[in-house]
Amino acid sequence: MRIAVCGSIANDHLMTFPGRFSDQLVADQLHTVSLSFLVDRLDIRRGGVGANIAFGMGQLGVRPVLVGAAGEDFEEYRAWLERHGVDTESVHISEVAHTARFVCTTDADNNQIGSFYTGAMSEARNIEIQHVADRVGRLDLVLIGADDPEGMMRHTEECRTRGIPFAADYSQQIARMDGEGIRNLTDGATYLFSNEYEKELIEAKTGWSDEEVLQRVGTRVTTLGKKGARIDRAGQEPIVVGVAEEKQKADPTGVGDAFRAGFLSGLAWGVGLERAAQVGCMLATLVVETVGTQEYELKRVHFMERFTKAYGHDAATEVQAHLP
Protein backbone atom coordinates (compact mmCIF):
# COMPACT_ATOMS: atom_id res chain seq x y z
CA MET A 1 0.00 0.00 0.00
CA ARG A 2 1.07 3.59 -0.63
CA ILE A 3 -0.18 5.69 2.28
CA ALA A 4 -0.24 9.48 2.56
CA VAL A 5 -0.42 11.05 6.02
CA CYS A 6 -2.10 14.45 6.16
CA GLY A 7 -1.66 16.28 9.45
CA SER A 8 0.07 18.98 11.41
CA ILE A 9 3.81 19.51 11.44
CA ALA A 10 4.98 21.25 14.59
CA ASN A 11 7.68 21.80 17.14
CA ASP A 12 6.76 20.69 20.67
CA HIS A 13 7.75 22.50 23.86
CA LEU A 14 7.09 19.92 26.59
CA MET A 15 7.22 20.90 30.26
CA THR A 16 6.87 18.89 33.47
CA PHE A 17 5.05 20.19 36.56
CA PRO A 18 5.87 18.16 39.72
CA GLY A 19 2.48 18.78 41.36
CA ARG A 20 -1.13 18.14 40.37
CA PHE A 21 -3.24 20.55 38.36
CA SER A 22 -6.30 19.54 40.37
CA ASP A 23 -4.70 20.82 43.58
CA GLN A 24 -4.45 24.29 42.08
CA LEU A 25 -8.06 24.60 40.91
CA VAL A 26 -10.66 26.29 43.10
CA ALA A 27 -14.09 24.98 42.17
CA ASP A 28 -16.05 28.23 42.60
CA GLN A 29 -13.39 30.34 40.85
CA LEU A 30 -13.00 28.40 37.63
CA HIS A 31 -14.59 31.24 35.69
CA THR A 32 -11.63 33.50 36.58
CA VAL A 33 -8.70 31.05 36.39
CA SER A 34 -5.28 32.71 36.43
CA LEU A 35 -2.49 30.21 37.02
CA SER A 36 1.21 29.94 36.32
CA PHE A 37 2.97 26.62 36.92
CA LEU A 38 6.64 26.57 37.90
CA VAL A 39 7.93 23.64 35.87
CA ASP A 40 10.99 21.50 36.54
CA ARG A 41 11.82 20.53 32.99
CA LEU A 42 11.60 21.78 29.40
CA ASP A 43 12.16 19.58 26.36
CA ILE A 44 11.97 21.02 22.85
CA ARG A 45 11.05 18.28 20.41
CA ARG A 46 9.86 17.70 16.88
CA GLY A 47 6.14 16.99 16.69
CA GLY A 48 2.82 17.50 14.97
CA VAL A 49 0.47 14.56 14.47
CA GLY A 50 1.20 14.17 10.77
CA ALA A 51 4.95 14.17 11.25
CA ASN A 52 4.73 11.90 14.32
CA ILE A 53 2.69 9.28 12.49
CA ALA A 54 4.88 9.45 9.40
CA PHE A 55 8.03 9.13 11.53
CA GLY A 56 6.71 5.98 13.21
CA MET A 57 5.80 4.43 9.87
CA GLY A 58 9.27 5.24 8.58
CA GLN A 59 10.80 3.52 11.61
CA LEU A 60 8.81 0.41 10.70
CA GLY A 61 10.11 0.45 7.13
CA VAL A 62 6.97 1.82 5.47
CA ARG A 63 7.84 4.95 3.48
CA PRO A 64 4.79 7.21 4.01
CA VAL A 65 4.12 10.42 2.11
CA LEU A 66 3.82 13.33 4.55
CA VAL A 67 1.28 15.95 3.46
CA GLY A 68 1.15 19.19 5.44
CA ALA A 69 2.40 22.77 5.65
CA ALA A 70 5.46 24.16 7.41
CA GLY A 71 7.55 27.32 7.51
CA GLU A 72 10.95 28.07 6.02
CA ASP A 73 12.39 26.85 9.35
CA PHE A 74 11.44 23.29 8.31
CA GLU A 75 14.66 22.30 6.53
CA GLU A 76 16.38 20.70 9.53
CA TYR A 77 13.17 18.90 10.42
CA ARG A 78 12.82 17.75 6.79
CA ALA A 79 16.31 16.25 6.85
CA TRP A 80 15.48 14.39 10.07
CA LEU A 81 12.29 12.90 8.63
CA GLU A 82 13.90 11.94 5.33
CA ARG A 83 16.71 10.22 7.22
CA HIS A 84 14.05 8.18 9.04
CA GLY A 85 12.21 7.00 5.95
CA VAL A 86 9.60 9.71 5.31
CA ASP A 87 8.81 11.19 1.90
CA THR A 88 8.54 14.96 2.55
CA GLU A 89 8.34 16.23 -1.04
CA SER A 90 4.63 17.02 -0.68
CA VAL A 91 5.10 19.33 2.33
CA HIS A 92 4.03 22.86 1.43
CA ILE A 93 6.43 25.58 2.61
CA SER A 94 4.90 28.90 3.68
CA GLU A 95 6.60 32.12 2.68
CA VAL A 96 5.13 34.12 5.56
CA ALA A 97 4.56 31.90 8.63
CA HIS A 98 6.65 29.76 10.96
CA THR A 99 6.08 26.05 11.50
CA ALA A 100 3.29 25.38 14.00
CA ARG A 101 4.14 25.05 17.69
CA PHE A 102 2.63 22.98 20.51
CA VAL A 103 3.29 24.03 24.12
CA CYS A 104 2.26 21.46 26.73
CA THR A 105 2.62 20.99 30.50
CA THR A 106 2.22 17.54 32.09
CA ASP A 107 1.56 17.12 35.82
CA ALA A 108 2.43 14.30 38.24
CA ASP A 109 -0.72 12.37 37.25
CA ASN A 110 0.07 12.68 33.53
CA ASN A 111 -2.73 15.19 33.02
CA GLN A 112 -1.91 17.76 30.37
CA ILE A 113 -2.65 21.40 29.56
CA GLY A 114 -1.53 22.56 26.14
CA SER A 115 -1.78 25.34 23.57
CA PHE A 116 -1.24 25.13 19.82
CA TYR A 117 -0.06 27.92 17.49
CA THR A 118 -1.13 27.11 13.93
CA GLY A 119 1.38 29.20 11.96
CA ALA A 120 2.03 27.70 8.54
CA MET A 121 -0.44 24.91 9.23
CA SER A 122 -3.29 27.10 7.97
CA GLU A 123 -1.88 26.81 4.45
CA ALA A 124 -2.45 23.05 4.34
CA ARG A 125 -5.77 23.84 2.66
CA ASN A 126 -3.81 24.81 -0.47
CA ILE A 127 -2.52 21.26 -1.04
CA GLU A 128 -4.20 19.11 -3.72
CA ILE A 129 -4.26 15.40 -2.92
CA GLN A 130 -4.39 14.54 -6.62
CA HIS A 131 -1.06 16.29 -7.16
CA VAL A 132 0.42 14.10 -4.43
CA ALA A 133 -1.02 10.96 -6.02
CA ASP A 134 0.31 11.98 -9.44
CA ARG A 135 3.79 12.53 -8.03
CA VAL A 136 4.09 9.15 -6.30
CA GLY A 137 2.08 7.16 -8.84
CA ARG A 138 -0.92 6.23 -6.71
CA LEU A 139 -2.39 6.51 -3.22
CA ASP A 140 -4.09 3.50 -1.65
CA LEU A 141 -5.07 5.29 1.57
CA VAL A 142 -4.97 8.87 2.84
CA LEU A 143 -5.00 9.44 6.59
CA ILE A 144 -6.63 12.79 7.30
CA GLY A 145 -5.31 13.73 10.72
CA ALA A 146 -5.64 16.85 12.87
CA ASP A 147 -4.58 19.84 10.78
CA ASP A 148 -5.98 23.09 9.44
CA PRO A 149 -9.75 22.46 9.72
CA GLU A 150 -10.51 23.85 6.27
CA GLY A 151 -7.71 21.72 4.86
CA MET A 152 -9.15 18.63 6.54
CA MET A 153 -12.54 19.33 4.97
CA ARG A 154 -11.02 19.91 1.56
CA HIS A 155 -8.86 16.78 1.65
CA THR A 156 -11.80 14.66 2.78
CA GLU A 157 -14.04 15.96 0.03
CA GLU A 158 -11.33 15.49 -2.59
CA CYS A 159 -10.73 11.90 -1.52
CA ARG A 160 -14.44 11.22 -1.52
CA THR A 161 -14.90 12.79 -4.98
CA ARG A 162 -11.88 11.08 -6.55
CA GLY A 163 -12.60 7.71 -4.96
CA ILE A 164 -9.40 7.60 -2.90
CA PRO A 165 -9.89 5.60 0.34
CA PHE A 166 -9.40 7.78 3.41
CA ALA A 167 -9.11 7.42 7.17
CA ALA A 168 -10.73 10.03 9.42
CA ASP A 169 -8.62 10.97 12.44
CA TYR A 170 -9.54 14.47 13.61
CA SER A 171 -8.42 13.93 17.25
CA GLN A 172 -7.54 17.33 18.79
CA GLN A 173 -9.62 19.26 16.27
CA ILE A 174 -12.86 17.63 17.38
CA ALA A 175 -13.21 20.19 20.19
CA ARG A 176 -13.74 23.06 17.73
CA MET A 177 -15.94 21.19 15.25
CA ASP A 178 -19.71 21.08 15.20
CA GLY A 179 -21.84 18.10 14.35
CA GLU A 180 -22.10 18.94 10.66
CA GLY A 181 -18.35 19.21 10.29
CA ILE A 182 -17.76 15.90 12.04
CA ARG A 183 -20.40 14.19 9.90
CA ASN A 184 -18.73 15.53 6.73
CA LEU A 185 -15.31 14.25 7.83
CA THR A 186 -16.64 10.85 8.85
CA ASP A 187 -19.12 9.76 6.21
CA GLY A 188 -17.56 7.24 3.84
CA ALA A 189 -14.28 6.83 5.72
CA THR A 190 -12.56 3.48 5.30
CA TYR A 191 -11.22 3.86 8.87
CA LEU A 192 -12.26 6.10 11.76
CA PHE A 193 -9.75 6.63 14.57
CA SER A 194 -10.51 8.09 18.01
CA ASN A 195 -9.92 7.52 21.71
CA GLU A 196 -12.75 6.61 24.09
CA TYR A 197 -13.59 10.20 25.01
CA GLU A 198 -13.55 11.34 21.39
CA LYS A 199 -15.79 8.40 20.49
CA GLU A 200 -18.46 9.62 22.89
CA LEU A 201 -18.01 13.21 21.69
CA ILE A 202 -18.42 12.14 18.06
CA GLU A 203 -21.71 10.46 18.87
CA ALA A 204 -22.92 13.36 21.01
CA LYS A 205 -22.13 16.02 18.40
CA THR A 206 -23.34 14.12 15.34
CA GLY A 207 -26.43 12.63 16.98
CA TRP A 208 -25.40 9.26 15.54
CA SER A 209 -25.41 6.13 17.65
CA ASP A 210 -22.48 3.74 17.65
CA GLU A 211 -24.37 1.51 15.22
CA GLU A 212 -25.13 4.43 12.91
CA VAL A 213 -21.46 5.42 12.84
CA LEU A 214 -20.54 1.85 11.86
CA GLN A 215 -22.99 2.06 8.97
CA ARG A 216 -21.05 5.05 7.62
CA VAL A 217 -17.46 3.86 8.02
CA GLY A 218 -15.70 0.64 7.11
CA THR A 219 -13.75 0.10 10.33
CA ARG A 220 -13.85 1.98 13.63
CA VAL A 221 -10.64 1.92 15.67
CA THR A 222 -10.88 3.14 19.27
CA THR A 223 -7.85 3.43 21.53
CA LEU A 224 -8.57 2.53 25.15
CA GLY A 225 -5.54 3.93 26.99
CA LYS A 226 -3.99 1.31 29.26
CA LYS A 227 -6.61 -1.21 28.09
CA GLY A 228 -5.30 -1.21 24.51
CA ALA A 229 -7.54 -0.79 21.47
CA ARG A 230 -10.82 -2.04 20.04
CA ILE A 231 -11.72 -2.54 16.38
CA ASP A 232 -15.38 -2.53 15.36
CA ARG A 233 -16.99 -3.38 12.03
CA ALA A 234 -20.72 -3.52 11.29
CA GLY A 235 -22.14 -6.99 11.81
CA GLN A 236 -18.89 -8.46 13.19
CA GLU A 237 -17.56 -9.23 16.64
CA PRO A 238 -15.17 -6.56 17.94
CA ILE A 239 -11.44 -7.20 18.07
CA VAL A 240 -9.82 -6.15 21.35
CA VAL A 241 -6.03 -5.92 21.65
CA GLY A 242 -4.22 -5.29 24.93
CA VAL A 243 -1.15 -3.13 25.46
CA ALA A 244 2.40 -4.42 25.75
CA GLU A 245 3.94 -4.16 29.21
CA GLU A 246 5.72 -0.84 29.71
CA LYS A 247 9.03 -0.46 31.52
CA GLN A 248 8.33 3.10 32.63
CA LYS A 249 5.87 5.93 31.97
CA ALA A 250 7.97 8.91 30.89
CA ASP A 251 5.61 11.03 28.76
CA PRO A 252 2.19 10.25 27.21
CA THR A 253 2.54 12.84 24.43
CA GLY A 254 2.35 11.22 21.00
CA VAL A 255 1.20 7.79 22.17
CA GLY A 256 -1.93 7.94 20.00
CA ASP A 257 0.15 8.99 16.99
CA ALA A 258 2.47 6.02 17.53
CA PHE A 259 -0.49 3.63 17.66
CA ARG A 260 -1.73 4.97 14.34
CA ALA A 261 1.74 4.65 12.83
CA GLY A 262 1.91 1.01 13.85
CA PHE A 263 -1.62 0.26 12.76
CA LEU A 264 -1.16 1.87 9.34
CA SER A 265 2.13 0.04 8.88
CA GLY A 266 0.34 -3.22 9.60
CA LEU A 267 -2.22 -2.34 6.93
CA ALA A 268 0.57 -1.61 4.48
CA TRP A 269 2.11 -5.02 5.27
CA GLY A 270 -1.24 -6.74 4.84
CA VAL A 271 -1.10 -8.55 8.19
CA GLY A 272 -4.76 -8.04 9.16
CA LEU A 273 -6.53 -5.80 11.64
CA GLU A 274 -5.62 -7.62 14.87
CA ARG A 275 -1.93 -7.76 14.02
CA ALA A 276 -1.98 -4.14 12.88
CA ALA A 277 -3.47 -3.09 16.23
CA GLN A 278 -0.84 -5.14 18.07
CA VAL A 279 1.96 -3.38 16.19
CA GLY A 280 0.30 -0.08 17.02
CA CYS A 281 0.11 -0.91 20.73
CA MET A 282 3.74 -2.05 20.80
CA LEU A 283 4.96 1.15 19.15
CA ALA A 284 2.79 3.22 21.51
CA THR A 285 4.51 1.53 24.47
CA LEU A 286 7.91 2.59 23.15
CA VAL A 287 6.71 6.18 22.92
CA VAL A 288 5.21 6.36 26.41
CA GLU A 289 8.58 5.24 27.76
CA THR A 290 10.33 8.18 26.07
CA VAL A 291 10.13 11.96 26.50
CA GLY A 292 9.22 13.41 23.13
CA THR A 293 7.20 12.02 20.26
CA GLN A 294 10.07 11.09 17.92
CA GLU A 295 12.89 10.33 20.35
CA TYR A 296 12.39 6.58 20.62
CA GLU A 297 14.64 4.15 18.79
CA LEU A 298 13.19 1.06 17.18
CA LYS A 299 15.66 -1.83 17.30
CA ARG A 300 14.40 -4.89 15.46
CA VAL A 301 15.54 -7.56 17.95
CA HIS A 302 14.36 -5.59 21.00
CA PHE A 303 11.02 -4.79 19.35
CA MET A 304 10.38 -8.43 18.47
CA GLU A 305 11.35 -9.73 21.91
CA ARG A 306 8.80 -7.48 23.55
CA PHE A 307 6.21 -8.07 20.84
CA THR A 308 6.55 -11.83 21.25
CA LYS A 309 6.16 -11.58 25.02
CA ALA A 310 3.00 -9.47 24.63
CA TYR A 311 1.26 -11.22 21.74
CA GLY A 312 2.79 -14.67 21.29
CA HIS A 313 4.98 -16.48 18.80
CA ASP A 314 2.40 -16.80 16.02
CA ALA A 315 1.78 -13.06 15.96
CA ALA A 316 5.51 -12.37 16.13
CA THR A 317 6.31 -14.70 13.23
CA GLU A 318 3.76 -12.91 11.06
CA VAL A 319 5.04 -9.45 11.91
CA GLN A 320 8.75 -10.18 11.94
CA ALA A 321 8.92 -10.84 8.21
CA HIS A 322 7.94 -7.24 7.51
CA LEU A 323 10.29 -5.38 9.86
CA PRO A 324 13.37 -3.79 8.24
ZIZI-V314195 format. One record per backbone hydrogen bond with DSSP energy under -0.5 kcal/mol. CO is the residue of the C=O (numbers start at 1). NH is the residue of the N-H. If there is no record, write none. Layout:
((CO/NH) (CO/NH))
This chain:
((1/3) (2/140) (2/141) (3/65) (4/6) (4/143) (5/67) (6/145) (8/50) (8/51) (9/100) (10/47) (11/102) (12/14) (12/45) (13/15) (13/104) (14/43) (15/106) (16/18) (16/40) (16/41) (19/108) (20/23) (21/24) (22/25) (24/26) (25/27) (26/29) (27/30) (29/32) (30/33) (36/38) (37/39) (41/16) (43/14) (43/45) (45/12) (46/293) (47/10) (48/52) (49/53) (50/54) (51/55) (52/56) (53/57) (54/58) (55/59) (56/60) (57/62) (58/61) (61/63) (62/64) (64/66) (64/87) (65/5) (67/7) (68/92) (70/94) (71/74) (72/75) (74/78) (75/79) (76/80) (77/81) (78/82) (79/83) (80/84) (81/84) (81/86) (82/85) (86/88) (87/66) (88/91) (90/68) (90/92) (92/70) (92/94) (98/120) (100/11) (101/117) (102/13) (102/104) (103/115) (104/15) (105/113) (106/17) (107/110) (111/107) (113/105) (115/103) (116/118) (117/101) (118/121) (119/122) (120/123) (121/124) (122/125) (123/126) (124/127) (127/129) (128/132) (129/133) (130/134) (131/135) (132/136) (133/137) (141/4) (141/143) (142/144) (142/167) (143/6) (143/145) (144/169) (146/8) (148/152) (149/153) (150/154) (151/155) (152/156) (153/157) (154/158) (155/159) (156/160) (157/161) (158/162) (159/163) (159/164) (163/165) (165/142) (166/190) (166/191) (167/144) (167/169) (168/193) (169/146) (170/173) (171/174) (172/175) (173/176) (173/177) (174/177) (178/182) (179/183) (180/184) (181/185) (182/186) (183/187) (186/189) (189/218) (190/219) (191/168) (192/221) (194/223) (195/199) (196/200) (197/201) (198/202) (199/203) (200/204) (201/205) (202/206) (203/207) (209/213) (210/214) (211/215) (212/216) (213/216) (213/217) (216/188) (219/192) (219/221) (220/222) (220/232) (221/194) (221/223) (222/230) (223/196) (224/227) (225/228) (227/229) (228/224) (229/241) (230/222) (231/239) (232/220) (233/236) (238/240) (239/231) (241/229) (248/250) (252/255) (254/258) (255/259) (256/260) (257/261) (258/262) (259/263) (260/264) (261/265) (262/266) (263/267) (264/268) (265/269) (266/270) (266/271) (272/276) (273/277) (274/278) (275/279) (276/280) (277/281) (278/282) (279/283) (280/284) (281/285) (282/286) (283/287) (284/288) (285/289) (287/290) (288/250) (288/251) (290/292) (297/299) (298/300) (299/303) (300/304) (301/305) (302/306) (303/307) (304/308) (305/309) (306/310) (307/311) (308/312) (312/316) (313/317) (314/318) (315/319) (316/320) (317/321) (319/322) (319/323) (320/323))
